Amino acid sequence: MPHPSTYSGKSGPAARKPARGGRLVIPDDTKDADLTIDGKVVHLTNLKKLFWPDEAITKGQLLQYYADMAPVLLPYLQDRAMVMKRYPDGAFGKFFFQKHSPESKPDWIPVCRILHPSANVVDFPVIQDLPSLLWVINLGCIDLNPWYARCEHADLPDYLHFDLDPTPGGSFAQVRETALLVRDALAAMKIVSYPKTTGSRGIHVYIPIVRGPDQKQVWTFAKAFSKELEARHPKVITAEYRVAKRPGKRILVDYNQNAWGRTLASVYSVRPKPGATVSAPVTWDEVEKGIEIEDFHIGNMKARVDQAGDLYRPLLLQKGRVRMEKFL
């Protein structure tokens, strides 16, 4: 759905720049700009700053990608706390994590208050719409890391996932092989799973679940499942959490990303990697045929979604979710 927008940029050209065909256009001829979207003013800065110098991709182009992807991306962020991982100097500069909403947060961005084990309450921002999405990207958040549960029940996940990453000497071909082993083992339990590239080195496998079991119970299942896979395929898979004891030339089936407070890069997130690769939902047929991380990037993701649709949509639906209680 097109977003009605007006521009009030810092210079004349930006202020006059129109939207083309209902598409929100991020100004490319000015350093800073104020955009008014649905009555909310978003202040964008350093639009010409190179975030990927080798590819000549600017911060403004990153913002444009997220503006274009907002219709399919936002449903995966709504009502969830956002852990901010900020890259103020671009994809290869220093980064830092920020949990608390900054004082400069606009009043129209809601917060999700989560009590941490240290007895601290953290007010996370919640990305509900296009203005808040552009706001958080403008802070230098290249990828997006939403909570595994919705704010109303922050300890009750509605999906579980496995993060498949190669240990030293491991290959992406092994990652694909492991993903298929994970798929088949879950299918034997009548559990349907959905893969996506991480945009970095591996593959994420997600399972939509009926909300009910708490985070610790979901983590416990994920750990037992991963350990069983390791026992069945010791030459390919490891579930060893301790880095010092983790064997090389294996694929880590990382169950611990289901632990309390951990997050993974959201579907459709750009990653701070060469080529501005994207965490892209894929089909199991594509995994079998030999996808590569580099196949999915900021330059082709929108066209792919326009053609193939949102492959992760089952994670948004109530139908088909797994009841985990019978496996616990």
Secondary structure, DSSP 8 states (H G I E B T S, - for coil): ----EEE--SSHHHHH---BTTB----SSSS-EEEEETTEEEEE--TT-EEEGGGTEEHHHHHHHHHHHHHHHGGGTTTSBEEEEE-TT-TTS--EEE-S--TT--TTS-EEEEE-TTS-EEEEEB--SHHHHHHHHHTTB-S-EE-SS-GGGTTS-SEEEEEEEE-TT--HHHHHHHHHHHHHHHHHTT---EEEE-SSSSEEEEEEB-S-S-HHHHHHHHHHHHHHHHHH-TTTEE----GGG--SSSEEEEGGGGSTT-----TT-B-SSTT-BB--B--HHHHHHT--GGGSBTTTHHHHHHHH--TTGGGG-STT-B-GGGG-
